[in-house]
Amino acid sequence: MMKSFTIKYLLLTISFLTMMKTNAQDQFSVLLYTQHDTWHYNNIPVAIQAFEEMAKEHQFKFNWTQRPNDLITKLPKHDVVIFMNANADSLKTKHMIALKVFMKRGGGFVGIHGTSDGKNDNSWFDGLVGAKFVNHPKLQAAIVKVENNDFPATWHLPNKWLRSDEWYNFKNINLERLNILLTVDEASYDFTAGYDNIPLKGMGEKHPISWNQEYQGGRSFYTALGHKPESYKDKNFLNHIFGGIYWVLNKNKQY
């Protein structure tokens, strides 16, 4: 009798858990778009695992692709697209059109690190990201300053965050249009230390490295952080990214 009760209880528990899983609904859907390159290819498997775990934790649908044509077929089925170290150089006109349509219908764009880079200038895409990469000094530890702590991507961060990364210098950055979230203190690292004997120039007293904006009917968030694979094992960094995802989704939130 006890054995029969135990089996029935086990079957009931399995049935209940199956129903919970079946009835669970994803909050939203995210498409990660990456491109293989010389400097960041080893980030991809680590980042995919991190986003899969993030999707489980926050219960959203996650997909990943490296095929530009998937932007045409899959973007209409997603709420957010993340470009991680992928830029306009990988896109043809038809892919750019799909991205523009996605933004105009209110889509959310998240750009990470090398997304601001690219051999070719594309004014629309550069505007979507918020700025254009110029160069960076050797990877160093530096102090990141939180410029806006009333924002989902920075709520969890200390006012000063000691971090090792590549500190990008930018051009074509419109400070009046962008809401600057993070800056890097150029006094805390050697911004002249390039990879040859020619010293680099920094960006001055205010050196933005993360921001957000309304753009072409949708929302855009960008962070220059995330050069090394270890970033995608760093909870502070991952919460920074998820805060950006959350903001581009919630158009009724002003922050």
N, C-alpha and C positions, 0 to 999 in steps of 0.2 A: 504493500500500500504506500509506504513512504517513497519507494523507488518510483512508483507510478506518478506520485505527486511531484517529485523532483523533476521528472522528465516533462510533465505538463507545464510546470513553472518555467523551465528552461525554454520550451517551445514558445510560451507566451511572451517571455522576455525578448527572444529573438524576433518574434512577430512585431512587438511594440517598437523595437529599435529600427526594424526595417521600415515600418510606417513613418517613424520620425524622419528617417533619411529620405524617404520618398516624398514626404510632404514639405521638406525643407526647401525654401526658395532662395536663390542667390539674390543678393541686393542689387547687383549691377554686373556688367561684364567689361573686362579689360583685355586689350590686345597688346602684347609686347612685340615690338618690331626691332630687330637687331641686324647689324651688318658685321661680317667678319673682317677685321683689319689687323694690321701688324701689331698694334699697340694694345688692343683691348679684347682680343679673341678669347683669352682665358677667363674673362669676366662672365661670358655667356652662360656656361653651365652652372656656375655658382649663383648667378642672378636668377636663372630660371627656377632653381630649387628654392631660393628665397621668396620669389613671387608665388610659387605654388604653396608654400607654407603660409604666406600672408593671406592668400585666397582662402585657405582653410580656416585660419584664425578669424578672419572678418567675413567669411561666407560670401565671396563673390566668384564669378566665373572668370577663369583665366585661360588665355590661349597665347601661343607664341609662334612667330613666323620670321623667316629671313627672306621670304619671297615677296618682292614688291607687288606682284599681281594680286596677292592676298589682300592688299589694301583696297583694291577695287571690290573684291567679292565679300570680304569679311568686315570691313569698317561699318557698313550699314547695320550689322548685327551687334555692334559693341557701343558702349557708352564712353569709354576712355581708350585712347591709344597712347602707349608709351614708346617714344623713340629713345633707345639706349645706345649711344655711340653710333647712331645711324643719322645721316643727314641728307640734304637735298641731292647730293651727287648720285645717290642710289636710285633716284626717282626720275622717270620719264614724264612727259606732259600728262599722259593718261592717269598716272599715279598721283600727280599733283592735283589734278582735277578732282579725284576721289577724296583727297584730303581736304580740299577747299569745300566740297559739298558736305563733308562730315562736320567741319567747323560751323558752316552756315546753318546747319540743322541743330546747333547747340552742343556739339560734341566737346569732349574734354581732352586736351593735349598735355602730356607730361614729357619734358625733354630732360635727358640726363647726360651730363659730362660732354662727350665729343659730339653731341647733336648740334652744337653751335659751330662746329668745325666744317670744313668743306673747301674743295679747291675752287668751286664756282660760286659766284654770288647769285643769290636768288632773293630778290627784295621781299617777296611775299613770305617765303619760308623763314628768312632771317627775321622778319617782323614777327612771325609766329613764335619763334624761339625767344626773341627779344634783343638779341645782339649777335655779333659775328666774332668768332674766335680769331685772335691775331697770333699769339704765341704764349709760351709759359716758361718759367725758369725750371731748374731741376726740382724734382719732388723734394719737399721740405716740410718740416713741422712749422705750423703758424697758428696764430690766434684768430679764430672766426668770431665775429661779433654779431649778435642778434640785433637787427635794426627794427624789427617789428615782432614783438612777442605775443601779439594778439592775433595769431594766425595758426591754423591747424598744423602747418609744417614746422612751426617753431615753438609751440606751447611747451614741449617737453625738454627743450634745450636750455642749457645754462646761458647766461648772458655772454659769457666768454667760453669758447669751446676750443680746446687745444687739439689740433688734428693735423695729420700728415696727408698731403694730397698734392695734386698739380694745381697751381694757382693761375688760372687762365686770365690773360689780358684780352680785352674786347675792343671792338670798334662798332660804330653804328648803333650805339645804345642810347635810347631816348629815356632819360631819367624822369622826365615829366609824365611819361605814359606808364612807366612801370612802377609797381609797388615793390620796393627793395626790401627783401627779407633778411638776407645775410650779406655781410661784407667781410673781407679779410684785411687784417691790419698789416700794412706793408712794412711797418717798423718791426714786426715780429719775425721776418724772414728776409733773406737776401733776394730781392726781386730782380737784381741785375745778373744773377748767376745763370746764364744760358748754357747751351751745349757746345759753344765755341768761344773764341776770344772776344767776341763782340758783346759788350754788356747790353742787357735788355733795359727797357724803360717800363716802369710800373704805371699805374693808373692814378696815382695820387692819394690824397687823404681819404677819399671814399672810393673803394674798390669793390663793386658789387659782384657777388658770386651766386646769388639765388634771388628770384623774383617771381611775381605773378602778374597777370593782366587779363582784361577782357579783350577778345580778339575775334573779329569777323563773325560775330554771332555766337561764339563759344568762349571757352576759358582756356588759358595757357599758364602752365607752371614750369619753371626751369631751374635746375640746379647744376652748377659746374662741378660739384663734388662727385666722387665715385670712380676714380681712376683705377684703383687696385681691386682685385677680387675680394680682398678682406673687407671692403666696404659693405658687401652684401651679406656679411655675417655680423655687422655692427647694428645693434638695435636702435641706437640713436639715428643712424643714417636711414635705416629702413622706415622708422617712424616719420622721419623727415619726408620721405617719398610718399608714404601713405597719406600724410597730411595734405600733400599736393594733390593726390588722387581725390581725396575727400572734397577738397575745395573746388576742383574743376567740375565735379559732379553736381554740387549744390549751388545752383545759380541764384537761389533766394538768400544765400548767406553772403553778407557784405564783407565782414572782417577787414 
